[in-house]
Amino acid sequence: MKLKIATMLLFIMLLAETFAVDIYYLLGLDSATQKPAIAYPGDSINLAITLINNGQSNEAKNIHMELALPENFSPTRIEENIDVIKPREKKTVVFQFDSLKSSKAGTYNISLKLEYDNAGTRVSDTKYLSVVISELNRISLSNLSVSNYFPHIGEQIIVSADVENIGALEARNASVELSMIGSNTFSGFIVLSDTLKELGNIKVGESKKVVFELKASDAASPGLYTFSLKANCTDCASPKEQKFSLHLYGKPEVIISGIDYSIRSSIRSRDDKKITQGDSISLSVQLDNLGKESAKRTVVSIETDDSFIGAKSDYIGKIDAEDSGSAIFDLMVSEKAEVGYHNFKIKITYLDELKQEQTIEDTYRVYVFKAPEPSPYLHYVFIIAILVLIYIILKLIIRQIAIRKL
């Protein structure tokens, strides 16, 4: 019994829902098509509107349709009547109106007012549509091409783009201007062509190419630079703009500006440059970066024979543009070092602006002299020192014995 009651209630609810749908808004907007698809001020426009009866069983009868136009449009046929639209049926009506020549480009909202009978009830409804009016004088700026977005200082850059007339009238006195954002003088760059390209008149559907040439000045600083291309014509409402950026690179230029050594000896004068067997020396390599970019991960290493003992690699790290760095090697000269010239092969490696390893090499020579022979009188001095020491000790012993006897 309870199951039967529940089933009846469910049936009544479904029936009520279906009935409610059919009683009220049967008609829906299936589609709206504008012709021409691109309309301009002064054009005559056809707007095809298709209605669909979404009801299950009721017919929509005595249908009245009327467009409400903005003030920028003039009506030609904006009212239509349809006798009936059956359930799940579609019907299309075409309205006509003109856009005024004084209309501005933009999107305009249009209201479609509907009135129809649904099961003896008069239903009122409103649907909302839009119409797009394009500019009569309209150009596009496309196909921007830059020969190198990451140029180096001193390199040439070629910029090109296409200007097309996509409007309904001839584009008069079209032009494209190249400018640099943040600088009226193209600071850091040399302009090798005119910054304003005059294209004359461009016919409807016609396209013209523009080309600009730039060169990064030798005095430019590395960094990010932004430029703008603006296309315009006499009757165009506003210019079309495209921006692009260049990341300008410099190059590190590391040179060996000096190589020198000093002898770390407490016996001889610091100004003595004579290297002998058994000496301790400090070899210094001075580097200068004359370039516009930092040299990174700089390492100085030396190669020589076994006569020189000590660390032979020194990590300097980053050397900024127009800065310097140095490497110092503390070395011991072997007592068995061969007398004569010895070559130091000096190698510098660093990473450039593109993180590629660069290498420079140089050769430095030093002369090693034979260590001086010991003095022939040195052993006599040693003997005399021993005898003096013995004399002092004996004298102290004799004095102690004399004191005890007293």
C-alpha positions in Angstrom: 0.0 0.0 0.0 2.8 2.4 1.0 4.6 1.6 -2.2 1.6 2.4 -4.3 1.2 5.8 -2.6 4.8 6.6 -3.1 4.6 5.7 -6.8 1.5 7.9 -7.2 3.2 10.8 -5.5 6.3 10.5 -7.7 4.1 10.4 -10.8 2.2 13.5 -9.7 5.5 15.4 -9.1 6.8 14.5 -12.5 3.6 15.4 -14.1 3.5 18.7 -12.3 7.1 19.5 -13.3 6.3 18.7 -17.0 3.2 20.8 -16.8 5.0 23.7 -15.2 7.6 23.6 -18.0 4.9 23.7 -20.7 2.9 26.4 -18.9 5.6 29.0 -18.8 8.7 29.6 -21.0 8.4 27.3 -23.9 10.5 29.2 -26.4 14.2 29.4 -26.3 16.9 31.1 -28.4 18.6 28.4 -30.5 20.9 30.7 -32.6 21.5 34.2 -33.9 23.5 34.8 -37.1 24.6 38.3 -38.2 25.2 39.0 -41.9 27.5 40.4 -42.9 29.6 38.8 -40.2 31.9 41.9 -40.2 29.6 45.0 -40.3 30.8 48.6 -40.7 29.1 51.9 -40.0 26.4 52.5 -42.7 25.9 48.8 -43.5 22.6 47.1 -43.8 22.5 44.1 -41.4 20.4 41.0 -41.5 20.0 39.2 -38.2 18.6 35.6 -38.5 17.1 34.4 -35.2 16.1 30.8 -34.7 13.6 29.9 -31.9 13.0 26.5 -30.5 10.0 25.1 -28.6 11.5 23.4 -25.6 8.2 22.1 -24.3 7.1 18.5 -24.1 3.5 18.8 -25.4 2.3 22.4 -25.6 2.4 24.5 -28.7 3.5 28.1 -28.7 0.9 30.1 -30.6 0.3 33.7 -31.8 4.0 34.5 -31.4 5.0 38.1 -31.7 8.7 39.1 -32.0 10.2 42.6 -31.8 13.7 44.0 -31.7 14.7 46.9 -29.5 17.6 48.7 -31.2 20.1 51.1 -29.8 20.0 54.7 -31.1 22.9 54.0 -33.5 20.7 51.8 -35.7 17.8 52.5 -38.0 15.0 49.9 -38.3 13.9 48.3 -41.5 12.1 45.2 -40.4 12.2 44.6 -36.7 8.8 42.9 -36.0 7.6 39.4 -37.1 4.7 37.1 -36.2 4.6 33.3 -36.2 1.4 31.4 -35.9 2.6 28.4 -34.1 5.8 26.5 -33.1 5.2 22.9 -32.1 7.1 21.1 -29.3 10.8 20.4 -30.3 10.3 22.4 -33.5 12.5 25.3 -34.7 11.7 28.3 -36.8 13.9 31.1 -38.1 13.0 34.8 -38.6 15.2 37.4 -40.4 15.2 41.0 -39.1 16.7 43.9 -41.0 18.2 47.2 -39.8 20.9 49.7 -40.7 23.9 50.9 -38.7 24.3 54.7 -39.0 27.3 56.1 -40.7 28.1 58.0 -37.5 28.2 54.8 -35.5 31.4 54.1 -33.6 33.0 50.7 -33.7 32.1 48.4 -30.8 29.7 45.8 -29.5 26.0 46.8 -29.2 23.3 45.0 -27.1 20.0 44.3 -28.8 16.8 43.0 -27.0 14.4 40.6 -28.5 10.9 40.8 -26.9 8.7 37.7 -27.2 5.0 37.3 -26.6 3.1 34.1 -27.2 0.2 31.9 -26.0 1.0 28.8 -23.9 -2.0 26.7 -23.0 -4.2 29.8 -22.9 -1.7 31.9 -20.9 0.0 34.9 -22.6 3.7 34.7 -21.9 6.2 37.6 -22.1 9.9 37.0 -22.3 13.1 38.9 -23.4 16.2 37.5 -25.0 19.5 39.5 -25.3 21.8 39.6 -28.3 24.7 41.6 -29.6 25.9 43.1 -32.9 29.5 44.0 -33.6 30.4 47.1 -35.7 33.9 47.3 -36.9 36.0 50.3 -37.9 35.8 51.3 -41.6 39.5 52.3 -41.5 41.3 49.5 -39.9 44.8 48.1 -40.3 46.6 45.3 -38.5 50.3 44.9 -37.5 51.4 41.3 -37.7 54.2 38.9 -38.4 56.7 40.8 -36.2 60.2 39.4 -36.7 63.4 40.2 -34.9 66.7 38.8 -36.3 68.2 38.3 -32.9 66.5 38.8 -29.5 69.8 38.3 -27.7 72.4 40.4 -29.6 75.8 41.3 -28.4 77.2 44.8 -28.2 78.3 45.9 -31.7 75.9 43.6 -33.5 73.2 44.6 -36.0 69.5 43.8 -35.5 66.8 43.7 -38.3 63.2 44.2 -37.3 60.3 43.6 -39.8 56.5 43.4 -39.7 53.5 43.3 -42.0 50.8 46.1 -42.2 47.5 44.9 -43.7 44.3 46.8 -44.4 41.6 44.8 -42.8 39.0 47.6 -43.0 36.3 48.4 -45.5 37.9 51.5 -47.0 41.4 52.3 -48.4 43.8 53.1 -45.6 45.2 56.5 -46.4 48.8 57.7 -45.5 49.6 54.5 -43.5 52.8 54.6 -41.6 54.8 52.6 -39.0 57.0 54.2 -36.3 59.8 52.5 -34.4 60.4 53.9 -30.9 62.4 52.9 -27.8 60.5 52.7 -24.5 62.0 55.0 -22.0 64.4 56.8 -24.4 63.7 59.4 -27.1 67.2 59.1 -28.5 67.6 55.3 -28.7 70.2 55.4 -26.0 72.8 52.7 -26.6 71.7 52.0 -30.1 72.5 53.3 -33.6 69.4 53.5 -35.9 70.6 52.5 -39.4 67.2 53.3 -41.1 64.4 55.8 -40.7 62.4 55.4 -37.5 59.2 56.4 -39.4 58.2 54.3 -42.5 55.7 56.0 -44.8 53.7 53.4 -46.6 51.2 55.7 -48.5 47.8 54.3 -49.2 47.0 50.6 -48.7 44.0 49.1 -50.5 41.5 46.9 -48.8 43.0 43.4 -48.2 46.5 44.7 -49.3 49.6 44.1 -47.1 52.9 45.9 -47.0 56.1 45.0 -45.2 58.3 47.4 -43.1 61.9 46.8 -42.2 64.0 48.6 -39.6 67.7 48.2 -38.9 69.5 48.8 -35.5 73.0 48.4 -34.2 74.0 48.0 -30.6 76.5 50.8 -29.9 80.0 49.8 -28.6 79.2 52.2 -25.7 76.0 50.4 -24.8 75.5 48.7 -21.4 74.3 45.1 -21.2 70.7 44.7 -20.2 67.1 44.6 -21.3 65.8 47.1 -23.8 62.1 47.4 -24.9 61.0 48.8 -28.3 57.6 49.6 -29.9 56.2 49.4 -33.4 53.0 51.6 -34.0 51.0 51.4 -37.2 48.5 54.1 -38.1 46.6 55.8 -40.9 44.8 59.1 -41.5 41.3 57.9 -40.6 42.2 55.1 -38.2 40.7 55.5 -34.8 43.8 54.4 -33.0 47.2 53.0 -33.8 48.0 49.3 -33.6 51.0 48.6 -31.4 53.4 45.7 -30.9 56.3 45.7 -28.4 59.4 43.6 -28.3 62.5 43.4 -26.0 66.1 42.8 -26.7 68.5 41.3 -24.1 71.8 43.0 -24.9 74.9 41.1 -24.0 78.5 42.3 -23.7 81.5 40.1 -23.6 84.1 39.7 -20.8 87.6 40.4 -22.1 90.1 39.0 -19.6 93.8 39.8 -20.1 97.0 39.0 -18.1 98.1 42.5 -17.1 101.1 41.5 -15.0 103.2 38.5 -13.7 105.8 38.9 -11.0 107.4 37.0 -8.2 109.0 37.8 -4.8 111.4 35.7 -2.7 110.2 34.9 0.8 113.6 34.8 2.6 114.6 36.3 5.9 118.3 36.2 5.0 118.3 38.3 1.9 116.7 41.6 1.1 113.2 41.6 -0.2 114.3 43.5 -3.3 116.6 40.6 -4.2 115.1 39.0 -7.4 117.7 36.3 -7.6 116.1 32.9 -7.2 118.4 30.2 -5.9 118.0 26.5 -5.1 116.0 26.0 -1.9 114.3 29.4 -1.9 110.6 30.0 -1.2 108.9 32.3 -3.7 105.5 33.9 -4.3 104.4 34.0 -7.9 101.5 36.5 -8.6 99.3 36.7 -11.8 97.3 39.9 -12.2 94.2 39.8 -14.4 92.1 42.7 -15.8 88.6 42.4 -17.3 88.4 45.0 -20.1 85.0 43.8 -21.3 81.4 44.8 -20.7 80.3 41.6 -18.8 81.6 39.8 -15.8 83.9 36.8 -16.2 82.5 34.1 -13.9 84.2 31.1 -12.2 87.7 32.4 -13.1 90.5 29.9 -12.3 94.2 30.5 -12.8 96.5 27.4 -13.0 100.2 27.0 -13.6 102.2 24.1 -15.1 106.0 23.7 -14.5 108.5 21.1 -13.8 109.1 19.3 -10.5 111.6 22.0 -9.4 108.8 24.0 -8.0 106.7 22.5 -5.2 103.3 23.8 -4.0 99.6 24.4 -5.0 99.4 25.2 -8.7 95.7 26.3 -9.0 93.9 29.3 -7.6 90.1 30.0 -7.8 89.4 33.7 -8.2 85.6 33.5 -9.0 83.9 36.5 -10.6 85.7 39.4 -12.1 83.3 42.3 -12.9 83.5 44.4 -16.0 86.4 46.9 -15.8 87.7 45.3 -12.6 90.7 43.1 -11.8 91.7 40.1 -9.8 94.9 38.3 -8.9 96.2 34.8 -8.2 99.1 34.1 -5.8 101.1 30.8 -5.8 103.4 30.1 -2.8 106.1 27.7 -4.1 109.3 26.1 -2.8 112.3 25.8 -5.1 113.8 22.4 -4.9 117.4 22.2 -3.6 118.0 19.9 -6.6 116.4 22.3 -9.1 118.4 22.5 -12.3 120.3 25.7 -12.7 118.9 27.8 -15.6 115.6 28.9 -17.1 112.3 27.3 -16.0 109.1 27.9 -17.9 105.7 28.5 -16.2 102.7 27.8 -18.5 99.9 30.0 -17.1 96.3 29.1 -18.0 93.2 31.1 -17.2 89.7 29.7 -17.7 86.4 31.5 -17.1 82.7 31.5 -18.1 81.5 34.2 -20.5 78.1 35.8 -20.8 76.6 32.7 -22.4 78.1 30.4 -19.7 80.6 29.0 -22.2 84.1 28.4 -21.0 86.9 30.6 -22.4 90.6 30.0 -22.1 93.7 32.2 -22.3 97.3 31.1 -21.9 100.7 32.7 -21.5 104.3 31.6 -20.7 106.6 33.1 -18.0 110.3 32.2 -17.4 112.4 32.4 -14.3 116.1 31.7 -13.8 117.2 29.5 -10.9 120.7 30.1 -9.6 122.9 27.6 -7.8 122.7 27.9 -4.1 125.9 29.5 -2.6 128.6 27.1 -1.3 129.2 27.2 2.5 132.2 29.4 3.6 135.5 27.5 4.0 136.1 29.3 7.3 132.7 28.3 8.6 134.1 25.1 10.3 136.8 27.2 12.1 134.1 29.5 13.4 132.3 26.4 14.6 135.4 25.0 16.4 136.1 28.3 18.1 132.5 28.5 19.3 132.8 25.0 20.8 136.1 25.9 22.5 134.7 29.0 24.0 131.7 27.1 25.3 134.0 24.5 26.9 136.1 27.2 28.5 133.0 28.8 30.0 131.8 25.5 31.4 135.3 24.6 32.9 135.5 28.0 34.5 132.1 27.5 36.2 133.2 24.1 37.5 136.5 25.4 39.0 134.6 28.2 40.7 132.1 25.8 42.2 135.0 23.6 43.6 136.8 26.6 45.1 133.6 27.7 46.9 133.1 24.3 48.5 136.7 24.2 49.9 136.0 27.5 51.7 
